Amino acid sequence: MSFEPKIVGILCNWCSYAGADLAGISRKKYTPNVRVVRVMCSGRVDPTFVLKAFESGADGVLICGCHPGECHYAEGNYKAARRIPLLKKMLSQLGIEDERVRLEWVSASEGDRFASIVDEMTEQIRQLGPFSRNGGGENG
């Protein structure tokens, strides 16, 4: 039996969630591995959300927000853009591979883009293998 990754998608309400919705409405084919959590803004994604996702059995975390300059809260996505690299640095100290966390910008009109990001990330996590709570991925 092949490994099917569990990915938690944390999507901003205004752009990325609408983009994911458009992918569904448009009946875009993409892997069903992402479980979506809607937040008002990518800038509100607390690093503990990502840690909790891994602790709860996720193999990867996808964070999506509005494109830079298009945030409904002016600068929330810039906050996410600063915060996520720091989070990834901390996660690497815990033995969690960089590729298990991904930050992407997806607008409400980019259903195709959302679908391709999900497919890419699912394949990337499949290559890494299941996340092991005792020191990162099984390969690391």
Beta strands, then each sheet from edge to edge (+ up, - down):
strand 1: 7-12
strand 2: 34-39
strand 3: 60-65
strand 4: 101-105
strand 5: 131-132
strand 6: 136-137
sheet 1: 2+ 1+ 3+ 4+
sheet 2: 5+ 6-
end
